Amino acid sequence: MVTDAQVKKLRAEMTKCGRIGVAAARAGMSRNTATKYLKTDALPSEQRSPRAWRTRKDPFEDVWPEIEAELQREPGLEAKTLFDALLAKQPERYHAGQLRTLQRRVKQWRAQHGPEKELFFAQEHRPGEAAQTDFTSMKSLAITIAGQPYVHMLCHTVLPYSNWSWGTPCLSESMAALKKGIQAALVRLGRKPEFHQTDNSTAATHRLETGKRDFNEEYLEVMTHLGMKPRTIQIGKKEQNGDVEASNGAVKRYIHQQLMLRGSREFESHDEYVCWLHGAMEARNRTRGTRLERELEAMSPFTATPLPEYSEMRVRVSGGGTIRIKTNTYSVPSRLKDEWVRVRMYDDRLEIFFADTLQLTVERLLGKQRHLINYRHVVHSLLRKPGAFRRYRYREDLFPTAPYRDALHALDAAMPERKADLEYLRILEVAATTMESAVEGALVEMLAAGTLPTAEIIKDRIAPARPDVPDLVAPPIDLESYDRLLEHAVEVVV
C-alpha cells in the first residue's frame, strides 16, 4: 500500500530530476504506480472510500444479542471477559484468534450505545493566582555524587500561567522537604500568589474518618506564615494538578538534555549539583518572557521571614537507648538513657539536642518501621549483658560490614555460642574505640589465612608501631662561656 508520504516524495523527486523511473525508485514504488499518482493531484488517503462489506462472515452474529444484553446490564464488562465466557460455553465453535474481532465489535457498540464518558475541561489560568507543588523522582537521570548514585526527588513548584518553575532536591515527600521547596521558590520569585495547591500527599494532608482528606496543622501554619491560602485536588483526580504533573516531565527532559550537554552526570559534592541545577533552571525560566512579567505584577511581594527548614519535637530516650521518630527507631549515646531530648527533623538528617547542646547528627531514615542503631552506642552495655546479643531486636545493625558477620560465623564454628558472642562483642568494642576500617582489614586477613579472629590478636595487629628512641648522650656543659659573656656586658655598660 502506497502512503501519502511516498507520493509526496515521488512528486518532489519528479520536480528535481524529471524522470519517472528515477523518481519512482527514490519514492519506493513501481513505475506503473508512480505514473498513476502523477496523473492526479489527490493523495492515497483521499482516494480511499470506506469499505461497506465484510470479507468473511461475522462469527458472533448469532450470539451478539446475548452479548449486547450483557453490555447493557454491565457496561464495564470487557470484551476479553465476554469472549472467555463464550469459549467456556462453546469451545468447539470459538478459538483464541477471534478475540480481536469481538473487541472491535464491543468498541463500536460502546461508541454508539455505551454510557456517557467523563470529559476534562481545559482551564484558563489567571496570572499570579496560584502556585502548584509536586514531588517527582529524579532516579532516571542517574546522577552521581562523589562516585555514588544520588537517588533523590525534586520538590517542584510551578506557576501555571507562565510555566515558571523552581526545583529543590530532597530525599522524600516530607513536610520538611515541602517547606524547604516552597520557600526556595518564593524567595527566588520575591513574590507570592494568592493560593498554593498540592496533591493529597501525607506531607500536607491527613485522612479523616469520612475517608476524605484535610490539611494537617503544620501545613496550615506554614501557609499562614507565608501568606498564601491552601487548596488541594480531589482524591484520585490527578488531572486537577495537571500543570505541575506535565511540567515534571518537561523539567526532567530539560535537565536530561543539559546533563548530556555537560558531558557528565558526576558531581564532586551535593552543593556543586544544587548550584548547577539551579543555574540550569534559572536559564530555563528566562524564556518565560511577558507571561512571567504579568504574573509578577499580579502577585504581592513576599515579605515573610524564612521558616526553619526543620520540624522540632521533644521525645524521651527509652531504656534501650533509642528514640522513635515518625515510626522509625534511632540509637543515641547510652548516657542519655531516660532523658528528654529535642530533635530537629530535616529532610535528610536528624539533629538531637540535650540541654540545648547538640549531641549527635544522624541520617534520616526513609520509609516506615525502620531502624538505625549505632553499635558504638550499645556495645559497652552488651559486654556487660552478652546474653542479650543473640536475640537483640536490632542485631543486624551490629555488623558494620560483611567481614564482621563472617567473623561471628567463624567464632560460632569454633566455640560455644555464649563464648562466641562475647568474643565478637569484644571485637566490636575494639572497633568502637579504635578504627572500624583497621579492624575490618585485620578480620579480612585473618579469615583469609584461616586464623580464628579474637580481640586480643586484633589489638596487637592494629596497634601503632612504637618508634625506636635513640640513646642520646648529654654533652658536657661549659659555664665559662657564660662568664665571658657577662664580663663583656659589664665592659659595655662602663
C-alpha positions in Angstrom: 0.0 0.0 0.0 1.4 3.4 -1.0 1.4 6.1 1.6 0.8 9.8 1.4 4.5 10.4 2.3 5.7 8.2 -0.6 3.5 10.1 -3.1 4.8 13.5 -1.8 8.3 12.2 -2.1 7.6 11.0 -5.7 6.3 14.4 -6.8 9.3 16.2 -5.1 11.8 13.9 -6.9 10.0 14.3 -10.2 10.4 18.0 -9.9 14.1 17.6 -9.3 15.1 15.1 -12.0 12.1 14.9 -14.4 12.4 11.1 -14.9 9.6 8.8 -13.7 11.8 5.7 -13.2 14.3 7.5 -11.0 11.6 9.3 -9.0 9.6 6.1 -8.5 12.7 4.3 -7.3 13.6 7.0 -4.8 10.0 7.1 -3.5 9.9 3.3 -3.1 7.2 2.3 -5.6 6.9 0.8 -9.1 6.9 2.8 -12.3 3.3 2.0 -13.1 2.1 3.1 -9.6 4.1 6.3 -9.9 2.5 7.0 -13.3 -0.9 6.6 -11.8 -0.3 9.1 -8.9 1.4 11.6 -11.2 -1.8 11.8 -13.3 -3.8 13.1 -10.3 -3.4 15.7 -7.5 -5.1 13.5 -4.9 -3.2 11.6 -2.2 -3.8 7.9 -1.5 -5.7 8.7 1.7 -8.1 11.0 -0.3 -8.8 8.3 -2.9 -9.8 5.5 -0.5 -13.5 5.0 0.3 -14.7 3.3 3.4 -15.4 -0.4 3.0 -19.1 -1.3 3.4 -18.8 -5.1 3.1 -17.3 -7.9 5.1 -14.6 -10.2 3.8 -15.8 -13.1 6.0 -18.9 -14.0 8.0 -19.1 -12.4 11.5 -18.6 -15.3 13.9 -20.5 -13.5 16.7 -23.6 -12.7 14.6 -25.8 -15.4 16.3 -24.7 -14.6 19.9 -24.4 -10.8 19.5 -27.9 -10.1 21.1 -26.8 -12.0 24.2 -23.5 -10.1 24.3 -25.3 -6.8 23.8 -27.7 -7.6 26.7 -24.8 -8.3 28.9 -23.1 -5.0 28.0 -26.4 -3.1 28.7 -26.6 -4.8 32.1 -23.0 -4.2 33.0 -21.3 -1.6 30.7 -18.0 -2.2 32.4 -17.6 -5.7 31.1 -14.5 -6.2 28.9 -14.5 -8.0 25.6 -11.9 -10.4 26.9 -14.2 -11.5 29.8 -17.2 -11.9 27.4 -15.0 -14.0 25.0 -13.7 -16.2 27.8 -17.4 -16.9 28.8 -18.3 -17.8 25.2 -15.2 -20.0 24.9 -16.2 -21.9 28.0 -19.7 -22.5 26.7 -18.9 -23.3 23.1 -15.2 -24.4 22.8 -15.8 -26.2 19.6 -17.1 -23.1 17.9 -14.7 -20.3 19.0 -10.9 -20.1 19.2 -8.4 -17.6 20.6 -7.8 -15.9 17.2 -11.3 -14.5 17.2 -10.8 -12.3 20.3 -9.7 -9.2 18.3 -12.9 -9.4 16.2 -15.1 -9.3 19.3 -13.0 -6.4 20.8 -13.7 -4.3 17.7 -17.4 -5.0 17.8 -17.6 -4.1 21.6 -15.6 -0.9 20.9 -18.0 0.1 18.1 -21.0 -0.7 20.4 -19.6 1.4 23.2 -19.0 4.4 20.9 -22.7 4.3 19.7 -24.6 3.0 22.7 -22.3 3.0 25.7 -22.5 5.1 28.8 -21.5 8.8 28.8 -17.8 9.3 29.5 -16.3 11.9 31.8 -14.9 14.9 30.0 -12.0 17.1 31.1 -12.2 20.8 30.5 -9.1 22.9 29.9 -9.0 25.7 32.4 -7.9 29.3 31.8 -5.2 30.3 34.3 -5.1 33.7 35.8 -1.8 35.5 36.3 -0.4 35.1 39.8 -3.5 33.3 41.1 -1.8 30.0 42.3 1.4 28.0 42.5 1.3 24.2 42.3 3.9 22.0 44.1 4.5 18.3 43.5 7.3 15.8 44.1 8.9 13.9 41.2 11.6 11.2 41.2 15.0 12.0 39.6 16.3 8.4 39.7 16.1 8.0 35.9 18.6 10.8 35.4 21.4 8.6 37.0 23.1 11.5 38.8 26.1 10.5 40.9 27.9 12.5 43.7 31.5 11.6 44.5 31.0 8.4 42.6 27.9 7.2 44.4 24.4 7.2 42.9 22.3 10.1 44.2 18.8 8.7 44.5 16.6 11.7 45.2 13.4 13.6 44.3 12.6 17.2 43.2 10.2 19.3 45.1 8.9 21.1 42.0 6.9 24.4 42.2 5.2 25.8 39.1 3.2 28.9 38.2 0.6 27.5 35.7 0.1 30.8 33.8 3.7 31.4 32.8 5.1 27.9 33.5 7.9 29.5 35.6 9.2 26.7 37.8 11.7 26.0 40.6 13.0 22.8 42.0 14.7 21.8 45.2 16.4 18.4 45.6 15.1 16.3 48.5 15.1 12.7 49.7 11.4 12.1 50.4 7.9 13.7 50.3 8.2 15.0 53.9 6.9 18.2 55.5 10.5 19.5 55.8 11.1 19.0 52.1 7.8 20.7 51.2 8.5 23.6 53.4 12.0 24.0 52.0 10.9 23.7 48.4 8.0 26.2 48.6 10.1 28.8 50.5 13.0 28.4 48.0 10.6 29.1 45.1 9.0 32.2 46.8 12.4 33.6 47.8 13.6 33.2 44.2 10.5 34.9 42.8 10.4 37.6 45.5 6.6 37.4 45.1 3.8 35.2 46.3 0.5 34.0 44.7 -2.9 34.0 46.4 -3.2 30.2 46.5 -0.8 27.3 46.9 -2.1 23.9 45.5 -0.8 20.4 46.3 -2.0 16.9 45.7 -3.2 14.7 48.6 0.3 13.9 49.9 0.8 13.0 53.5 3.2 15.9 53.9 0.3 18.4 53.6 -2.9 16.4 54.4 -4.2 13.7 56.6 -7.1 11.3 56.2 -10.4 11.9 58.0 -12.8 9.3 59.4 -15.0 10.0 56.5 -12.3 8.9 54.0 -11.7 12.4 52.8 -8.5 14.4 53.4 -7.9 17.7 55.2 -4.8 19.8 55.7 -2.7 19.0 58.7 -2.0 21.6 61.3 1.7 22.1 60.4 1.0 22.7 56.7 -1.7 25.3 57.6 0.7 27.1 59.9 3.3 27.2 57.1 0.7 28.6 54.6 -0.4 31.3 57.2 3.1 32.3 57.8 3.9 32.6 54.1 0.7 34.5 53.4 -1.0 32.0 51.0 -4.3 30.2 51.0 -4.0 26.4 50.8 -6.0 24.3 48.4 -5.8 20.7 47.1 -7.1 18.4 44.5 -9.9 15.8 44.9 -8.7 12.3 45.9 -7.9 10.3 42.7 -8.1 13.4 40.5 -4.5 13.9 39.4 -5.6 15.8 36.3 -6.5 18.7 38.7 -2.8 19.1 39.4 -2.1 18.6 35.7 0.1 21.7 35.1 2.7 20.7 37.6 2.3 17.0 36.6 3.0 17.8 33.0 5.8 20.2 34.0 7.5 17.4 36.0 8.2 15.5 32.8 9.2 18.6 30.9 11.7 19.8 33.5 13.3 16.3 33.8 13.7 16.2 30.0 15.3 19.6 30.1 17.7 18.6 32.9 18.5 15.4 31.0 19.4 17.4 27.9 21.6 19.8 30.0 23.4 16.8 31.5 24.1 15.5 28.1 25.4 18.9 27.0 27.6 19.0 30.2 29.1 15.7 29.2 28.9 14.1 32.7 26.4 13.2 35.4 29.0 13.1 38.1 29.3 15.9 40.7 32.0 16.3 43.3 29.6 17.4 46.0 25.9 17.9 46.8 26.5 21.7 46.8 28.0 21.5 43.3 25.0 19.6 42.0 22.5 22.0 43.6 24.4 25.0 42.2 24.4 23.5 38.7 20.7 22.5 38.9 19.6 26.0 39.9 21.7 27.6 37.2 20.0 25.3 34.6 16.5 26.1 35.9 17.3 29.9 36.0 18.3 29.7 32.4 15.1 27.9 31.5 13.0 30.5 33.3 14.5 33.3 31.3 12.4 32.2 28.3 9.1 32.8 30.1 9.0 36.5 29.0 5.9 38.6 29.2 3.7 36.0 30.8 6.1 35.9 33.8 6.1 39.7 33.9 2.3 39.6 34.1 2.4 37.1 36.9 4.9 39.2 38.9 2.7 42.3 38.5 -0.4 40.4 39.8 1.4 38.9 42.8 2.1 40.7 46.1 5.7 41.0 47.5 7.0 38.1 49.5 8.0 39.6 52.9 7.7 36.7 55.3 10.7 35.8 57.3 12.1 32.4 56.3 10.9 29.5 58.4 13.5 27.0 59.7 13.9 24.0 57.3 13.2 21.6 60.1 10.4 20.4 62.3 11.1 20.0 66.0 9.8 17.6 68.6 10.6 16.5 72.1 11.0 12.8 72.9 12.2 10.6 75.7 15.1 8.2 75.3 14.0 4.6 76.0 15.6 2.2 78.4 17.3 0.6 75.4 19.0 3.9 74.5 16.7 4.6 71.5 14.3 7.2 70.3 11.3 6.8 68.0 10.7 9.4 65.3 7.9 9.0 62.7 7.7 5.2 63.2 11.5 4.8 62.8 14.0 3.9 65.6 17.4 5.6 66.2 20.0 4.9 68.8 21.6 7.6 70.9 24.6 7.6 73.3 23.7 5.5 76.4 24.4 8.4 78.7 21.1 9.9 77.5 19.0 6.9 78.7 15.7 8.0 80.2 16.4 11.7 79.4 14.2 14.0 77.3 15.9 15.2 74.1 14.9 17.7 71.5 15.0 16.5 67.9 15.2 18.7 64.8 13.9 16.8 61.7 15.4 18.0 58.4 14.6 16.4 55.1 17.9 14.4 55.1 19.0 14.3 58.8 18.1 14.5 62.5 19.9 16.7 65.0 19.5 15.6 68.6 20.0 18.1 71.4 20.1 17.7 75.2 20.2 20.8 77.4 20.5 23.0 74.2 23.7 21.2 73.2 24.0 19.2 70.0 24.7 15.6 70.9 24.7 13.9 67.5 23.6 14.2 63.9 22.2 11.1 62.2 20.9 10.3 58.7 17.1 10.4 58.5 15.6 7.1 57.5 13.1 6.9 54.6 10.1 4.7 54.9 8.4 3.2 57.9 9.3 0.8 60.7 13.0 1.0 60.0 15.9 1.3 62.5 19.4 2.8 62.6 21.4 1.5 65.6 25.0 2.7 66.0 26.9 -0.2 67.6 29.1 2.3 69.4 26.1 3.4 71.5 25.3 -0.2 72.7 28.4 -2.3 72.6 29.6 -1.4 76.1 26.2 -2.3 77.7 26.1 -5.6 75.7 29.5 -6.6 77.0 28.0 -6.4 80.5 25.0 -8.4 79.3 26.3 -10.6 76.4 23.3 -13.0 76.7 21.2 -10.2 75.2 23.2 -10.1 71.9 21.9 -13.3 70.2 18.2 -12.3 70.2 18.6 -8.5 70.2 15.9 -7.0 68.0 18.3 -4.8 66.1 21.2 -7.3 65.9 21.6 -6.8 62.2 22.8 -3.3 62.8 25.7 -4.6 64.9 27.5 -5.9 61.7 29.2 -2.7 60.3 30.4 -4.7 57.2 30.3 -8.2 55.8 33.7 -9.3 57.4 32.3 -8.6 60.8 29.4 -11.0 60.1 31.9 -13.6 58.8 33.9 -13.2 62.0 30.9 -14.2 64.1 30.2 -17.2 61.9 33.9 -18.3 62.3 33.6 -17.9 66.1 30.3 -19.8 66.2 32.0 -22.7 64.4 35.0 -22.8 66.8 33.4 -22.3 70.3 30.2 -22.3 72.3 27.5 -19.8 71.4 27.8 -17.6 74.5 31.6 -17.5 74.3 31.4 -16.7 70.6 29.0 -13.8 71.3 31.3 -12.4 74.0 34.4 -12.6 71.8 32.5 -10.9 68.9 31.4 -8.1 71.2 35.0 -7.6 72.3 36.0 -7.3 68.7 33.2 -4.7 68.2 34.5 -2.8 71.2 37.9 -2.6 69.7 36.3 -1.2 66.5 34.4 1.4 68.6 37.5 2.6 70.4 40.0 2.5 67.6 39.3 2.5 63.8 36.5 0.4 62.3 38.3 0.1 59.0 41.5 -1.0 60.6 39.7 -3.8 62.5 37.9 -4.8 59.2 41.2 -5.1 57.5 42.6 -7.3 60.2 39.5 -9.5 60.1 39.8 -9.9 56.3 43.4 -11.0 56.6 42.8 -13.4 59.5 39.8 -15.1 57.9 41.6 -15.5 54.6 44.5 -17.1 56.5 42.2 -19.4 58.4 43.1 -17.8 61.7 40.4 -17.5 64.3 39.8 -13.8 65.0 40.0 -12.7 68.6 40.0 -9.2 70.1 43.5 -9.6 71.6 45.1 -10.7 68.3 43.3 -7.8 66.5 44.6 -5.3 69.1 48.1 -6.5 68.5 47.7 -6.3 64.7 46.3 -2.8 64.6 48.4 -1.3 67.4 50.6 1.5 66.0 54.3 0.6 65.8 56.4 2.1 68.6 59.2 4.3 67.2 62.8 3.4 68.1 64.1 6.0 70.6 67.9 6.6 70.1 70.3 6.6 73.0 71.5 10.2 73.4 74.5 11.3 75.5 74.2 14.7 77.1 77.2 16.9 76.1 79.2 18.4 79.0 78.1 22.0 79.9 80.8 24.6 79.8 79.8 27.5 82.1 82.9 29.6 81.3 81.3 30.8 78.2 78.5 32.4 80.2 81.1 34.1 82.5 82.9 35.6 79.5 79.6 36.9 78.1 78.8 38.6 81.4 82.2 40.2 81.6 81.8 41.6 78.1 78.3 43.0 79.0 79.8 44.8 82.1 82.6 46.4 80.0 80.0 47.8 77.5 78.0 49.4 80.3 81.1 51.1 81.8 
